[in-house]
Amino acid sequence: MARLAFITGASSGIGQALAWRFHQAGYQLALVARRTHEMEAWAKSRDMDSAGFQIYGADVSVMDSIRSAGRACLAQQGVPDVVVANAGISIGMDTTAPEDLEMMARTFAVNNVGLAATFHPFIEAMVKRGSGALVGIASVAGIRGLPGHGAYCASKAGVISYCESLRGELRGTGVKVVTLSPGYIDTPLTRRNRYPMPFLMRAEDFADKAVKAIETGVSYRVIPWQMGLAAKLLRALPDRLFDRLLSGQPRKRRQEQTGK
């Protein structure tokens, strides 16, 4: 029987690239996103056999919505071998702006609570079976805080810590928890950035390395490795030097600047 991968945020970017890579590896797919029509159009453009995937519409920021999608997957396709909590948002922040505090709450709802709610329906069944992988998509932005990027950096630091905690809780059950921290990946989201993006990587190349890492069963990996090295160096910098390095750098666009 073919293995099954459940992927959120599958309508574009990293999620879509991961879906295609898992498909190439012979997995059945459970594809989750709000924009189901985009996933349907993408699958059709790839000439994918409809027997090889199911599409579930869900809003990851709404717990009942994403948990319902998980329960539907269990009922229709069975227990996944891999669950990838990939859906996330990234918007700049100014703490002096009241509306940005609401945006921060939404960021945490998607990037943190939504991630945990994505895993929730599957853990008991995976533990009972004694196998499976829960994959949290974090970011190198979770390693140090970047000016104007507080909501996203804090949320991704939370993903790293949460997945580490969950890994400890599931130790000895056969269920693995994998944390992947992408560097700069060429997606519609990052194309809005107005600052340098070193070691920019194609989403397809990231997906190839990510699937290999998942199947290897690593606990944590930064992709690409060069960005991991850069992040370690930034983490080691004294705060005074780190602050000076980022002084005057362009900030992430805020919500009112993106038109969203």
N, C-alpha and C positions, 0 to 999 in steps of 0.2 A: 504493500500500500504506500502511496506517495506521502511524503511528509507535508505538513501544513504550516504555513507562515501567516500570522495575523499581523497586519501592518496598519498603523494609523497615519494620517497625513499622507495618504497614498495618491492624492490627486496631482501632485507636482513635486519638483525638487528632489530631495534626498529620498523621500518616501516612494516616489515613483521609480527612481533608479533602483532602489532596493527591491521593489516588487518585480521589476524586470530581471534582476540578477537572480532572485530566488526562483523565478519561473524558469530561467535558463538552467538552474541546478536541479530542476525536476520537481519542485515543490508545488502543491496545490496552494492557492492564495485566498486569503480573506482580506479584502481591501476596504479600508474604512476612511471616510472623509465626509465633510459636509456637502461638497460639490460632486455628487454621484454622477451627474451627466458628464463631467470631465473625465472621470475614471472610465466610464463606458466608452466614450469617444477614443480615449487612449488605447484601451484594450482592443477596440475594433481596428484602430490604425496599425496595431501590431499583429493583426490576424490571430489573436489568441483564441483558442478553443473555449467556448463558454463553459464547458464541463470542467475546466481547470481553475475556475475562480468564482467567487461570490463577492458581491459588492454590498456593503452595509453603510447606510447613511447615518451619521452620528456627529454630534457636536461634543468634542472632547471636554469643553469647559463646563458641560452639564453632566453631572455624575450619572443620573438616571439614563441619559442618552447613550453614553459610551458603555455603561454596564449592560444595557439592553442589547447593544450590538454584540458584546461578548457572549451573552447568553444565547443570542440567535446563532452565532457561530458554533457554539457547543451543540446546539440542537440540530443544525443543518449539516455541519461538516465534521464535528467531533472536536477532540482536544488538540489544540495546536502543538506542534513541536517547538515553534519559535513564536514569541509575541514581541513585536517591536513597537514600543511607545515612542513614536517619532514626531507626532504632531506637536507643533510649537509656534509661538509668535515672538517677534523681536521688534520692538519699537523703542525709540529714544525716550529719555525721561528728564524732566526738570522738576525737582521736588517742590519748587515754589509754586508750581501750577496745580491748582486743585484737581483739574481734570486728569492730570498725569498720575495722581494717586489712585484714581479709579482705573486707569490703564494698568497700573502696577498690580492691582487686585486681579484684573482680568489675566494678566501675564501669569501670575501664580496659579490661577484657576486652570489655565491650559497646561502650562509647563510642569506643574508640580502635582496638584490634586488630580488633574486629568491623567497624568502618567500613572499614579497609584490606582486610579479608578480603571484604567486600561488593564492593568495586571490583575485586579481584584477577582473577576469572574473565573479566572483560569487557575489560580494558585492551588486551590483544594484538589481539583481534578489532576493537575500535574503532580502534586505530591502523592496522591493515591496511586498514580501510574508509576511514579519514581523516576521521571525524566522530563526534560523540557528546558527551554531557555527563555528567560525574561530579559529583554534588551532595552535599556534606557538610553536614549540619545541625549547626551549632555552637550558640552561645548568647552573649548579651551577658554572661552570667556568666563567660565565658572571658576577659573584658577586665580585670577586677580580682577578686582573691580576696575572698570574703565569709565572715565568721566562721561556723563550723559547717557550711560548705559546701565544704570543701577538696577532697574527692574530685571532686565535680561540676565545680567551677570549674577545677581542674587538668586534668580530662579534656577540657573544652570549649576551654580554651586550647590543648591538644594538637591538637584537631581543626583549629583555625584554622591552627596552624603546619604541621601535616601537609599540609593541603590546599594551603597556599601552596608547600610543597616539591614536592608532586606537580604543581602547575601549572607550575612551572619545568621539571620533568623532561619534561613532555609538550608543552612549547612547540614549535610548528612542526609538530605531528603532525595538527592538526585536531581533536584531542580537548580539550574545554574542562573546566576544573575550577572549579566554582562553590561558594563558601562562603556559606551563609545563616545569619545569627545572629538567631534570634527573640528578641524581648523577652518579656514575660509574655503567654502565650497561654492562653486559657480551655480547659483540658483536664482530664481526671480527675486527672492528675499535679499540676497547679498548684492544684487546688481543696483540696489538703491543706495548702497553705502557710498560715502563721499570721502573716504580715507583709504590709505594704502592697504592692500590685502596680500601680505606675503604668503608665498607657497600656495596660491590659489589653485584649487584642484577641481577637476570636472566631477560632477555628481556620479557619473558612471564609474569613474576610477575609485571614488570613495566607496561606492556600493560593492565593488569587487573585493576590496580589502576588508570591508566591514563583514561581508558574508563569510570570508575565510576566517576572520577573527572569531565570529560567532560559532562557527563549526569546530574551531579549535578549542573553544571553551575558555578563552581568556576571561579574566575578571574585569580588566580595565585596559583600554588602549586609546591613545591619541592618534588620529589619522589626519594628515600625513605625519610621519615620525619627526620630520623637521620642525613641525609646529609644536610637537611635544617637547622637543629640546628647547625651543625658544620660550615656551611657557615655563619650563623649569628654571631657565635663566632669569626670567622676569620675576618668578616667585622668590628667587634668592636675592634679588636686589633689595637693598635697604629702602624703606619707604621714601626717604628724602630723594634718592636718586630716581626711584620709580615715578614719583610725582613730577619731578623735573623733566623726565623723559616724555611724559604725556602732556606737559604744559603747552597749551596753544593748539593742540591737535584738533581737527574737525570732530564733531560729535555725531552720534547716531541721530538720524532725523526723528523728530517727535511726531506724534500722531497728526497734529494739525499741519505739519510740513509734508506728510505723505499723502494727504488728501483722503485718508482712510478713516 
